[in-house]
Amino acid sequence: MSMRYFFLSISLIILLIGCSDYKTVEIISENQNSRIDYIVIHATSQDFDESLETLTKHSDYPVSSHYLIPESARKDENNYIGKELPVYRLVDEHRRAWHAGISAWRDEVSLNDRSIGIEVVNEFNCEYTNDKNTDKSVDEIACQFLPFPAEQIDLLKLLLIDILERYPRIDPVDIVAHSDIAPDRKSDPGPYFPWKELYDIGIGAWYDVDTYDKYFQVFGKNLPEIKSIQDALHAYGYPIEITGENDQQTKFAVRAFQLHFRPSNFSGDMDQESLAILFALIEKYRKQELNAFSGILNSN
């Protein structure tokens, strides 16, 4: 084959490809749902500028989130934002952001694949008293948590309402803290985050007081064995191995639960109040799981 003939052939193929067309018939299947099943709320532990750089620039440990909520209105280096506090969108919702890391909730792992991550600027700080201890202990975590400004939470509410309008099938129990899905690694957004305030406008999960009072009486005499407590945490969604021992992973799971639902005391030790809240939540949101605990509930 001559070079002239070869190039003519290639040109013809390119021309045919460029002119080609095909018909498509679109029939929407009923057998589908959204890929977005979870919303994970984080706190940055950095100021706004540091957070934005961390979440958008390449690094040795790249991370990102779909949204970033500043702590206050500010003057940006490129433009003046003024009094209105904006939401920063960093990753399209239909793309995977790298915010959850090693994570699990309700036996679903790697939540990056199916979640929207929201970072809220908050300069809390957590340190370990023994950095060389690879088997870290709840008692070794020293955190300085900070409250969230009202205008920041108001903006977050608007964002969450908007997201839930697009993904109405997200279950209230699947709007979670970073600490909920990675209790042995994370403590954010921390005890000052207003989960009850969000619940009051229809966002996320919270327990009913009457149901809490009922279970508080049930567990007034004594707490069940640790295996049943582990089963209950797992039934609600927490990543926990059922060992029957009050080990470190159990204390981290209890601590994460307390950070979310009983922030006045998040020692990691299960008590009557925390257990009553846990079972009130299970009855409200995981009712199908409640029968498995009939033995311990009837014996108290």
C-alpha positions in Angstrom: 0.0 0.0 0.0 1.4 3.4 -1.0 1.7 6.1 1.6 -0.7 8.3 -0.6 -3.4 5.5 -0.5 -2.8 5.0 3.2 -3.4 8.7 4.1 -6.5 8.8 1.8 -7.9 5.8 3.6 -7.3 7.4 7.0 -8.9 10.7 5.9 -12.0 8.8 4.6 -12.4 7.0 7.9 -12.1 10.2 9.9 -14.6 11.8 7.6 -17.1 8.9 8.0 -16.7 9.0 11.8 -17.3 12.7 11.9 -20.4 12.4 9.8 -21.8 9.3 11.5 -24.9 9.5 13.6 -27.1 7.0 15.3 -30.6 7.0 16.8 -31.3 6.4 20.5 -34.6 5.4 22.1 -35.0 6.5 25.7 -37.3 4.5 27.9 -36.9 5.4 31.6 -36.6 2.3 33.8 -38.5 2.2 37.0 -35.7 0.1 38.5 -33.4 2.8 39.7 -32.7 5.3 42.5 -30.3 8.0 43.4 -26.7 7.2 44.1 -26.8 9.7 47.0 -28.0 8.0 50.2 -26.1 9.9 52.9 -25.1 13.4 54.0 -22.0 13.6 56.1 -21.3 16.7 58.1 -17.7 17.7 59.1 -15.9 20.4 60.9 -12.7 21.5 59.3 -10.4 22.2 62.4 -8.9 25.0 60.2 -9.8 28.5 59.4 -11.5 29.3 56.0 -8.3 30.0 54.0 -6.6 26.8 55.2 -9.8 24.8 54.7 -10.2 26.0 51.2 -6.7 25.2 50.3 -6.8 21.7 51.9 -10.0 20.8 50.1 -9.1 22.1 46.7 -5.3 21.7 46.2 -3.2 18.7 45.5 -1.3 17.3 48.5 0.2 14.1 49.7 -3.1 13.3 51.4 -5.7 14.8 49.1 -9.2 15.5 50.5 -12.2 17.3 49.3 -15.9 17.8 50.0 -18.9 18.9 48.0 -19.5 22.0 50.0 -17.7 24.3 52.4 -19.5 26.6 54.8 -17.5 29.7 56.0 -17.7 30.8 59.6 -18.6 34.4 58.7 -18.9 36.9 55.8 -15.5 37.9 54.7 -13.4 39.7 52.1 -12.1 37.3 49.6 -8.8 37.8 47.9 -10.5 38.0 44.5 -13.8 39.7 45.3 -15.7 41.3 48.1 -18.4 39.0 49.4 -20.0 41.6 51.7 -22.5 40.8 54.4 -24.0 37.8 52.7 -22.5 34.4 53.8 -22.0 32.2 50.7 -21.8 28.4 50.3 -18.7 27.3 48.4 -19.3 24.4 46.1 -16.1 22.5 45.5 -17.2 19.2 43.9 -20.3 18.5 41.8 -22.8 16.4 43.8 -22.8 13.6 41.1 -19.0 13.2 41.5 -17.3 11.5 44.3 -15.6 13.8 46.9 -12.9 12.5 49.1 -14.3 13.4 52.5 -15.3 10.3 54.4 -12.2 8.1 54.2 -12.3 4.8 55.9 -16.0 4.8 57.0 -19.0 2.7 57.6 -22.7 3.2 58.5 -25.4 0.5 58.7 -23.0 -2.0 57.2 -22.3 0.3 54.2 -18.6 0.9 53.8 -16.6 3.6 51.9 -19.3 6.3 52.1 -17.5 8.5 49.7 -19.2 6.6 46.9 -22.7 7.4 48.0 -22.7 10.6 50.1 -22.6 14.3 50.0 -19.9 15.8 52.2 -20.3 19.2 53.8 -17.4 20.8 55.6 -18.3 23.5 58.2 -15.4 25.9 59.1 -14.7 25.5 62.8 -11.2 25.6 64.4 -11.7 22.9 67.0 -8.6 20.9 67.9 -8.1 17.4 69.1 -4.8 15.9 70.3 -3.7 12.6 71.8 -1.8 12.7 75.0 0.3 9.8 73.8 1.0 10.3 70.1 3.1 7.2 69.9 0.3 4.9 71.2 -0.9 3.0 68.1 -3.8 1.5 70.1 -5.3 4.9 71.0 -7.6 5.2 74.0 -10.7 7.4 74.4 -9.2 8.8 77.6 -6.1 10.0 75.6 -8.1 12.3 73.4 -8.0 15.9 74.5 -10.3 18.1 72.4 -11.0 21.8 72.5 -14.4 22.2 70.8 -15.8 25.5 69.6 -19.4 26.7 69.1 -20.8 27.5 65.6 -22.0 31.0 64.7 -25.8 31.3 64.2 -25.4 32.7 60.7 -23.2 29.7 59.7 -25.8 27.2 60.9 -28.6 29.2 59.2 -26.8 28.9 55.9 -26.2 25.2 56.5 -29.9 24.7 57.1 -30.7 26.4 53.7 -28.2 24.1 52.0 -29.5 21.0 53.6 -33.1 21.8 52.8 -32.0 22.4 49.2 -30.2 19.0 49.1 -33.1 17.1 50.6 -35.5 18.6 48.0 -33.3 17.0 45.4 -32.8 13.7 47.3 -36.0 13.3 49.3 -35.3 9.6 49.9 -32.4 10.3 52.2 -33.4 8.8 55.6 -33.1 11.1 58.6 -30.8 8.6 60.3 -28.5 8.8 57.2 -27.6 12.5 57.9 -24.6 11.8 60.0 -21.5 13.2 61.6 -18.0 12.4 60.5 -17.5 10.9 64.0 -20.6 8.6 63.5 -19.1 6.9 60.5 -15.5 6.8 61.7 -15.7 6.9 65.5 -12.2 5.6 66.1 -10.6 8.4 64.0 -12.9 11.4 64.1 -14.6 13.7 66.6 -16.2 16.3 64.3 -18.4 18.2 64.1 -18.3 17.9 67.9 -20.7 18.5 70.8 -21.6 22.1 69.9 -23.1 21.1 66.6 -26.9 21.7 66.9 -28.4 18.4 65.7 -31.6 19.0 67.7 -32.0 22.5 66.1 -31.7 20.8 62.6 -34.2 18.1 63.6 -36.7 20.8 64.7 -36.9 22.0 61.1 -37.1 18.5 59.6 -33.5 17.7 59.1 -31.9 14.5 60.6 -32.9 12.3 63.4 -33.6 12.9 67.1 -35.4 11.0 69.8 -38.8 11.6 71.3 -38.8 12.6 75.0 -41.7 10.3 76.0 -40.0 7.3 74.5 -36.8 8.3 76.2 -38.6 8.5 79.5 -39.9 5.0 79.0 -36.5 3.4 78.3 -34.9 5.5 81.1 -37.2 3.6 83.5 -36.6 0.3 81.8 -32.8 0.6 82.3 -33.1 2.1 85.8 -32.2 -1.0 87.7 -29.2 -2.2 85.6 -27.7 -2.0 82.2 -27.7 -5.0 79.9 -24.5 -6.9 79.1 -22.0 -5.2 76.8 -22.9 -7.5 73.9 -26.4 -6.2 73.9 -25.2 -2.7 74.0 -22.9 -3.4 71.0 -25.9 -5.0 69.2 -28.0 -1.9 69.8 -25.3 0.5 68.5 -24.9 -1.7 65.4 -28.6 -1.8 64.9 -28.8 1.9 64.8 -25.9 2.2 62.3 -22.6 2.5 64.1 -19.6 0.5 62.8 -18.8 -1.8 65.7 -17.6 -5.4 66.0 -19.7 -7.5 68.3 -17.0 -8.8 70.8 -18.9 -9.0 74.1 -16.1 -6.9 75.7 -16.1 -3.2 76.6 -13.1 -2.7 74.4 -11.7 0.5 72.8 -13.7 0.3 69.6 -16.9 0.1 71.7 -15.9 3.1 73.8 -15.2 5.1 70.6 -18.6 4.1 69.2 -20.4 5.1 72.5 -18.4 8.4 72.5 -19.5 9.2 68.9 -23.1 8.4 69.8 -22.9 10.7 72.8 -21.2 13.5 70.8 -24.3 13.4 68.5 -27.2 12.7 70.9 -26.0 13.4 74.4 -23.2 16.1 74.1 -23.3 17.1 77.8 -21.1 14.1 78.6 -19.2 12.2 75.9 -16.9 10.1 78.0 -17.4 6.9 76.0 -18.9 5.1 78.9 -22.5 3.8 78.4 -24.9 4.9 81.0 -28.6 4.9 81.7 -29.3 8.1 79.9 -27.3 7.3 76.8 -28.9 3.8 76.5 -32.4 5.2 76.9 -31.7 7.7 74.1 -30.3 4.9 71.9 -33.3 2.6 72.3 -35.7 5.6 71.8 -33.9 6.1 68.5 -34.1 2.5 67.5 -37.8 2.3 68.3 -38.4 5.5 66.2 -36.2 4.8 63.2 -35.1 1.1 63.3 -38.4 -0.4 64.6 -37.8 -3.7 62.7 -34.7 -4.2 64.8 -36.5 -3.8 68.1 -37.8 -7.3 68.4 -34.3 -8.6 68.7 -34.0 -6.9 72.1 -37.3 -8.1 73.6 -35.3 -10.4 76.0 -33.4 -7.6 77.7 -36.3 -5.1 77.6 -38.7 -7.6 79.2 -36.2 -8.6 81.9 -35.6 -5.1 83.2 
